[in-house]
Amino acid sequence: MREITFSVPNSVSEEKLKQIIHYLEEIKFGSITLVIHDGKVVMVEKLEKTKI
């Protein structure tokens, strides 16, 4: 696994960041979208696709 280092704006709480990381770790196919209003993350959308 490759380590990624970045700075987190003050508008992203530790709880939100943990949730985003959790989504990134569990998703296999799909996308994760951050919705931002006035410079603050207000929603995280996860769209997961399943291949059959």
Helices and strands as residue ranges (DSSP letters): H 14-26, E 30-37, E 40-48
